[in-house]
Amino acid sequence: MPKKILFIMCDQLRFDYLGCTGHPSIKTPNIDALAARGVRFDRTYVQSPICGPSRMSFYTGRYVRSHGSTWNSYPLRVGEMTLGDHLRPLGVRTVLCGKTHMRADLEGMERLGIDMSSDIGALVAECGFEVWDRSDGVVPDGAAGNPSKYKDHLRARGYGGENPWHSAANSGKSDDGEILSGWLLKHAAEPAAIAEEDSETPYTTTRAIEFMEQAKDDSWCLHLSYIKPHWPYIVPAPYHDMYSERDIISVKRSDAELKDPHPLMAGYYGYRYSHAFRRDDVRNAVIPAYMGLITQIDDQIGRLMTYLKQSGQLDETLIVFTSDHGDYLGDHWMGEKELFHDQSARIPMIIVDPSEGADATRGQVITDLTEAIDLAPTFVEFFGGKVPDHILEGRSLLPSLHGNAGPAREYVISEYDYSSRPHLRHLSPDAKSCLLTMVFDGRWKMIWVEGHRPMLYDLETDPDEFNDLGADENHSAEIMRLSNAMFDWARRQHNRVTLSDEKIDNDMCHDDAVEGVYLGFWDEDELAAWKADNSPD
């Protein structure tokens, strides 16, 4: 059978909310089984702690400053190569089932005369994916323009209303049958107003299995991208009350964080979402629902593995399980994501390589620093392609899966553009200056805040990241070292993607005179002498 990749991504799943990553009570036996069969990369960081730019880095294999899609719904510019562009020449279908958060560069497409209804236009508009079923989530007034078939599916199943995705799948239902908005956090403890088998996660799994069944004889990379456990935190029975307050791990926050905080943190502490998640009643309602959503995903992973085994595709399929970012859930006095504490920027990453070459590493936990952009070159190498390292900025993880890892990465980079966040705009004079950059070397984590002092955490002595040392002169050497690392990274070649290093070295790095461009010679005798010295004979 041809080789395949099942690229599973959850939305807003924290690294530490799995059994295999140490959560004391959550039930994730199927995901844990993947970790036992493969390798768990324990210290993987996203290139941006927000959905859109993080995903664009996954799909392009490039840092945020390289691909330029710095916030949700900021278009990915025409011309940025994506997974499909790298894999299609290798004979691989690159298919989407679920969420991408992609926004097409319509102005660029119009300027170049690219018709969205054409084959190439459809690929450019969908981040290079052949769309099987795209589901980016729902908003209360109807998710205008979302091309998912899910709403039609719900109507066919008998769910009425203008938008059953909202009124059934993402709303709760009281004991007396009242429909309760899932956007209100107090309703997270209620069961969703939908049968479990009709909810978003099983639907997306079923659609993925339908693709895999009809594409058995193809080589493919299927991006199965769940939209949970992202808010609205509504989960159907029986998962809605599977967990209780007893299962909530202790909140990680310190009064010291609130004492003279960095202006960036002060801005986030004032955010409405952060005020909500400081409350115990909010956490007690939301976190059990969040855990239920994760266990529902885990059960669907079990469905997928059963299907792959029964259909004979398991031994040909590389399986990846990961997330686009985490969720604070009240830690550090915050909700949502967006900043760089581990709760937000660190993600789970499990890879199961079916080949014999990976047998020696099965069940291992690798603690070397890895980045989300490492998946794209891994996929190219798995399908036998040559990694274009002038385009892809990550490192293939295939050597690590085969026990041949090279030198460990010195640091990871994550970026954030807060220009669209009104509660932070007072920090910057204009949209061009709303830049945050995290540099983490495995111990020291620095956050560079344009126009303000940097923040600094020592995760060896302060693993919970409570104490910002950025204003402490005793740590100026660490700040200087990490700042130099950031500036060195920023000065690297990020945008010369049309010529490979190999092409430059072999075909372009030579004296112009070999092509008859005789600049710098004084007279015929000097030119003749040069030709004699440089004759191929």
C-alpha positions in Angstrom: 0.0 0.0 0.0 1.2 3.6 -0.6 2.4 5.6 2.4 0.1 7.9 4.2 0.1 10.5 7.0 -2.8 11.1 9.4 -2.1 14.6 10.8 -4.4 15.1 13.8 -4.7 18.5 15.4 -6.8 19.6 18.3 -7.7 23.2 18.9 -6.7 24.8 22.2 -5.5 21.5 23.8 -3.0 22.1 26.6 0.1 19.9 26.7 -0.6 18.7 30.2 -4.2 17.6 29.8 -3.5 14.0 28.7 -2.8 10.9 30.7 0.5 10.4 29.0 1.7 13.9 29.9 0.9 13.6 33.6 -2.7 14.7 34.2 -3.8 12.7 37.3 -7.4 11.9 36.4 -8.2 12.6 32.7 -9.1 9.5 30.6 -7.1 9.5 27.3 -6.2 5.8 26.8 -6.2 5.9 23.0 -3.9 9.0 22.9 -1.8 7.4 25.5 -1.6 4.3 23.4 -0.2 6.4 20.5 2.5 7.7 22.8 3.4 4.1 23.7 3.6 3.1 20.1 5.5 6.2 19.0 7.5 9.0 20.4 6.3 11.9 22.5 8.1 15.1 22.0 7.7 16.7 25.4 8.9 20.2 24.8 7.3 21.3 21.6 6.4 25.0 21.1 4.1 26.8 18.6 5.4 29.6 16.5 2.5 31.8 17.7 0.1 31.1 20.6 -3.1 32.0 18.6 -5.0 29.8 16.1 -4.4 31.5 12.8 -0.7 32.3 12.7 0.1 29.1 14.6 -1.6 27.0 11.9 -0.1 29.0 9.1 3.3 28.1 10.5 2.3 24.4 10.7 1.2 24.5 7.1 4.1 26.5 5.6 6.9 25.2 7.9 7.9 28.8 8.4 8.1 31.3 11.2 5.4 33.9 11.5 7.6 36.7 10.4 8.4 34.7 7.3 4.9 33.9 6.2 3.3 37.2 7.4 -0.1 35.9 8.5 0.3 37.3 12.0 -3.3 37.1 13.4 -6.5 35.3 13.0 -8.1 36.0 9.6 -5.0 37.9 8.3 -4.6 36.4 4.8 -1.8 34.1 3.9 -0.3 35.9 1.0 -0.4 34.3 -2.5 2.9 32.5 -3.2 3.6 31.1 0.2 4.2 27.4 -0.3 2.2 25.1 1.9 2.2 21.4 2.7 0.2 20.6 -0.5 2.8 22.5 -2.6 5.6 20.3 -1.1 3.8 17.0 -1.2 1.8 17.0 -4.4 5.0 16.7 -6.5 5.7 13.6 -4.5 2.4 12.1 -5.6 0.7 12.8 -2.3 -2.9 14.1 -2.0 -3.0 16.7 0.8 -6.5 16.8 2.2 -8.4 18.8 4.8 -11.1 17.5 7.1 -11.8 20.1 9.8 -10.3 23.5 10.7 -7.6 25.6 9.2 -8.5 29.2 10.1 -7.1 30.0 6.6 -8.1 33.4 5.1 -7.3 33.6 1.4 -5.4 36.5 0.0 -8.3 37.6 -2.3 -6.6 40.9 -3.3 -3.5 39.1 -4.3 -5.4 36.5 -6.2 -7.3 39.2 -8.1 -4.1 41.1 -8.9 -2.6 37.9 -10.4 -5.8 36.9 -12.2 -6.2 33.7 -10.2 -9.8 32.5 -10.4 -10.9 30.9 -7.1 -13.1 28.4 -9.1 -10.1 27.1 -11.0 -8.1 24.1 -9.7 -5.1 26.2 -8.7 -7.3 29.0 -7.3 -9.1 26.5 -5.0 -5.8 25.3 -3.7 -4.4 28.8 -3.1 -7.6 29.8 -1.3 -7.6 26.8 1.0 -4.0 26.8 2.2 -3.0 24.2 -0.4 -5.4 21.6 0.8 -7.9 19.6 -1.2 -10.9 20.3 0.9 -12.9 17.2 2.0 -14.9 19.1 4.7 -13.8 22.4 6.2 -15.2 23.2 9.7 -13.7 26.3 11.3 -16.3 26.6 14.1 -19.4 28.6 14.5 -20.5 32.0 15.7 -24.0 32.7 17.0 -25.4 34.5 14.0 -24.7 31.8 11.5 -21.0 31.3 10.5 -21.5 33.1 7.2 -19.3 31.8 4.5 -18.2 28.7 6.4 -18.2 25.9 3.7 -18.7 23.0 6.1 -21.4 20.5 5.4 -22.1 20.1 9.1 -25.1 22.4 9.2 -26.8 20.5 6.4 -25.9 17.3 8.2 -27.6 18.6 11.4 -30.7 19.6 9.5 -30.9 16.2 7.8 -30.7 14.7 11.3 -33.8 16.7 12.4 -32.2 19.6 14.2 -34.2 22.8 13.4 -33.6 26.5 13.7 -31.7 29.0 11.6 -28.4 27.7 12.7 -28.5 24.3 14.5 -24.7 24.3 14.8 -25.1 27.1 17.3 -28.5 26.2 18.8 -27.8 22.5 19.2 -24.1 21.6 19.0 -22.8 24.6 20.9 -25.7 25.3 23.2 -26.6 23.6 26.5 -29.9 22.1 27.5 -31.4 22.4 31.0 -33.3 19.6 32.8 -36.6 21.2 31.7 -35.4 21.4 28.0 -34.5 25.1 27.9 -31.7 25.9 25.3 -28.8 27.7 27.0 -26.2 29.6 25.1 -22.8 27.9 25.2 -21.2 31.3 25.0 -22.1 31.9 28.6 -19.6 30.2 30.8 -22.1 29.2 33.5 -23.7 26.8 31.1 -20.6 24.7 30.5 -21.7 22.2 33.1 -24.9 21.5 31.1 -25.1 18.8 28.4 -25.1 20.0 24.8 -28.5 20.2 23.2 -27.4 17.5 20.7 -26.9 13.7 20.7 -23.3 12.7 21.2 -23.1 10.9 17.8 -24.3 14.1 16.1 -21.8 16.5 17.7 -18.9 18.1 16.0 -16.1 15.7 17.0 -17.8 12.4 15.9 -19.0 14.1 12.8 -15.5 15.2 11.8 -14.1 11.7 12.6 -16.8 10.1 10.4 -16.0 12.4 7.5 -12.3 11.6 7.8 -13.0 7.8 7.8 -15.1 8.3 4.7 -12.2 9.9 3.0 -9.7 7.3 4.0 -12.0 4.5 2.8 -12.4 6.0 -0.7 -8.7 6.8 -0.9 -7.2 3.5 0.3 -5.1 3.1 -2.8 -3.8 6.7 -2.8 -0.8 8.2 -1.0 -2.2 11.0 1.1 -1.6 13.4 4.0 -5.0 13.9 5.7 -5.2 16.8 8.1 -7.9 15.8 10.6 -8.3 19.0 12.5 -10.8 19.0 15.4 -12.3 22.3 16.5 -12.4 21.2 20.2 -11.7 21.5 23.1 -11.8 25.1 22.0 -14.6 27.2 23.4 -17.6 27.3 23.5 -17.0 24.8 26.3 -20.1 22.7 25.7 -19.9 18.9 25.5 -22.7 16.4 25.0 -23.8 13.7 27.4 -22.3 11.4 28.7 -19.1 13.5 28.6 -20.6 16.6 30.3 -20.6 15.1 33.8 -17.8 12.6 33.4 -15.5 14.9 35.4 -16.2 17.1 38.5 -14.5 19.6 40.7 -12.5 16.7 42.2 -10.7 16.3 38.9 -9.6 19.9 38.6 -5.8 20.2 39.1 -4.7 23.1 41.4 -4.6 26.4 39.7 -1.1 27.7 39.0 -1.0 31.4 40.0 0.8 33.5 42.5 0.0 36.7 44.3 3.5 37.8 43.3 2.4 38.0 39.7 0.0 40.7 40.5 2.5 42.9 42.3 3.9 45.6 40.0 3.3 43.5 36.9 4.9 44.2 33.5 2.7 46.5 31.4 1.9 43.6 29.1 0.7 41.4 31.9 -1.3 44.3 33.5 -3.1 44.6 30.2 -4.0 41.0 30.1 -5.0 41.0 33.8 -7.6 43.6 32.9 -9.0 41.5 30.0 -12.6 40.4 30.5 -11.7 36.8 29.9 -9.0 36.9 32.6 -11.4 38.3 35.1 -13.8 35.5 34.4 -11.2 32.7 34.9 -10.1 34.1 38.2 -13.4 33.0 39.6 -13.7 29.5 41.1 -17.2 29.0 39.9 -16.1 29.6 36.3 -13.2 27.2 36.6 -15.4 24.6 38.3 -17.9 24.8 35.4 -15.5 25.0 32.5 -12.6 22.7 33.3 -14.7 19.5 33.7 -16.4 20.3 30.4 -13.0 20.9 28.8 -11.8 17.6 30.1 -15.0 15.9 28.8 -14.3 17.4 25.3 -10.8 15.9 25.4 -12.0 12.4 26.4 -14.6 12.6 23.6 -11.7 13.3 21.2 -9.8 10.4 22.7 -12.7 8.1 22.0 -12.7 9.2 18.4 -9.0 8.5 18.2 -9.9 5.0 19.2 -12.4 4.8 16.3 -9.7 6.0 13.9 -7.2 3.4 15.0 -9.8 0.6 14.8 -10.6 1.7 11.2 -7.0 2.0 10.1 -6.2 -1.5 11.5 -9.3 -3.2 10.0 -8.8 -1.5 6.7 -5.1 -2.6 6.5 -3.8 0.9 6.5 -2.3 1.2 10.0 1.2 -0.2 9.0 1.6 2.4 6.2 0.4 5.4 8.1 2.5 7.9 10.0 0.3 9.3 12.7 0.7 12.8 14.3 -1.3 14.0 17.3 -0.8 17.7 18.3 -2.5 21.0 19.1 -2.3 24.6 17.7 -1.8 26.1 21.2 -3.0 25.7 24.8 -5.4 27.4 27.2 -4.7 29.2 30.5 -7.9 28.0 32.2 -7.2 30.5 35.1 -3.5 29.8 35.5 -1.5 33.0 35.9 -4.8 34.8 36.5 -5.7 34.5 32.9 -8.1 32.8 30.5 -7.7 32.1 26.7 -4.2 31.8 25.3 -2.1 34.4 23.4 1.0 34.8 25.7 4.0 32.6 26.3 3.6 30.7 29.5 3.8 26.9 28.9 0.0 26.6 29.4 -0.4 28.6 26.2 2.7 28.2 24.0 3.7 24.5 24.7 1.7 21.8 23.0 1.5 18.0 23.0 3.3 16.3 20.1 3.1 12.5 19.5 4.4 10.9 16.3 3.9 7.2 15.4 6.2 6.1 12.6 5.0 2.7 11.3 8.4 1.7 9.8 10.8 -0.8 11.3 13.4 1.9 11.5 11.4 3.5 14.3 11.0 0.3 16.4 13.9 1.2 18.7 12.3 4.5 19.8 8.8 3.3 20.5 7.5 4.7 23.8 10.3 7.1 24.2 9.9 10.7 25.5 12.2 13.2 23.8 12.9 16.3 25.9 14.9 18.2 23.2 13.3 21.5 22.1 11.1 21.1 19.1 8.9 23.5 17.1 5.6 23.2 15.3 7.4 24.0 12.0 9.4 20.7 12.3 6.4 18.8 11.0 6.5 20.1 7.4 10.1 18.8 6.7 9.2 15.6 8.6 6.4 15.0 6.2 8.5 15.7 3.1 11.2 13.4 4.3 8.7 10.6 5.2 7.4 10.6 1.6 10.9 10.4 0.2 11.4 14.0 -0.8 14.3 16.3 -0.4 13.7 19.0 2.2 14.0 22.5 0.7 15.7 24.1 3.6 15.8 27.5 2.0 11.9 27.4 2.3 11.1 25.2 5.2 12.6 26.6 8.4 12.0 23.6 10.7 14.0 20.4 11.2 12.8 17.0 10.2 12.0 14.8 13.2 12.4 11.6 11.3 16.0 11.1 12.5 14.8 11.4 16.1 12.1 8.8 15.4 14.8 6.5 14.1 17.2 7.1 16.9 19.6 9.3 14.9 18.8 12.8 16.2 21.4 15.4 15.4 22.5 18.3 17.7 19.7 19.6 19.9 18.1 22.9 19.0 19.6 25.8 21.1 16.3 27.7 21.4 12.7 28.0 20.2 11.0 31.1 18.9 7.4 32.1 19.2 5.8 35.4 18.0 2.7 37.4 18.7 1.1 40.4 17.0 -1.3 42.1 19.4 -2.3 44.9 17.0 -5.9 43.6 16.9 -6.2 43.4 20.7 -7.8 46.6 22.1 -6.9 45.8 25.7 -3.2 46.0 24.7 -3.0 48.8 22.1 -2.0 51.4 24.8 1.3 49.6 24.9 2.3 50.6 21.4 2.2 53.8 19.3 1.0 52.1 16.1 0.1 48.7 14.7 3.6 48.2 13.3 5.1 48.1 16.8 2.7 45.6 18.4 5.3 42.8 18.5 6.2 40.2 21.1 8.9 37.5 20.6 9.6 34.6 22.9 13.1 33.0 23.0 13.3 29.9 25.1 16.5 27.9 25.5 15.1 25.1 27.7 15.8 26.9 31.0 15.5 30.7 30.4 12.5 32.1 28.7 12.7 35.7 27.5 9.8 37.7 26.1 10.9 40.7 24.0 8.2 43.4 24.2 8.8 46.1 21.6 9.0 49.5 23.3 9.2 48.0 26.9 11.6 46.1 29.0 11.8 42.4 28.3 10.3 39.7 30.6 12.4 36.8 31.8 11.7 33.5 33.6 14.0 30.9 34.9 12.2 27.6 34.5 14.8 25.7 36.5 14.2 27.5 39.7 10.7 28.7 38.9 9.0 26.0 36.7 5.6 27.6 37.2 6.8 30.9 35.7 5.6 33.1 38.6 8.6 35.4 38.9 9.4 37.8 36.1 13.1 38.6 36.4 13.2 41.0 33.5 13.8 44.1 35.7 16.4 42.4 37.9 19.9 43.8 37.0 21.4 40.5 38.3 20.0 38.8 35.2 21.1 41.3 32.6 23.6 38.8 31.2 20.8 36.3 30.4 18.7 39.0 28.8 21.6 40.1 26.7 22.4 36.5 25.7 18.8 35.7 24.7 18.4 39.1 23.0 21.5 38.4 20.9 20.1 35.0 20.0 16.8 36.6 18.9 18.6 39.2 16.8 20.8 36.5 15.3 17.7 34.6 14.4 16.0 37.7 13.0 19.0 38.5 10.8 18.9 35.0 9.2 17.7 34.5 5.6 13.9 34.2 6.0 12.6 35.3 2.6 14.9 34.1 -0.2 12.7 31.2 -1.1 13.1 31.1 -4.9 16.7 29.8 -5.0 18.1 27.0 -2.9 21.5 27.2 -1.2 22.7 24.4 -3.5 21.7 26.3 -6.6 23.5 29.4 -5.5 26.7 27.4 -4.5 26.8 25.3 -7.7 25.5 27.7 -10.4 25.7 31.2 -9.2 28.6 31.7 -6.8 31.4 32.3 -9.4 33.4 35.0 -11.0 31.4 37.0 -13.5 34.3 36.9 -15.9 33.5 33.2 -16.7 30.4 34.5 -18.5 32.4 37.2 -20.4 31.6 40.1 -18.1 35.1 41.5 -17.8 34.8 44.0 -15.1 37.9 45.2 -13.2 40.6 44.3 -15.7 43.0 47.1 -16.8 44.0 45.9 -20.3 44.2 42.9 -22.7 47.4 41.5 -21.1 45.8 41.4 -17.6 42.7 39.7 -19.0 44.7 37.2 -21.0 46.7 36.3 -17.8 43.5 35.8 -15.9 42.1 33.5 -18.6 45.2 31.5 -18.5 45.1 31.1 -14.8 41.4 30.1 -14.8 41.4 27.8 -17.9 39.5 24.5 -17.2 42.5 22.7 -18.8 
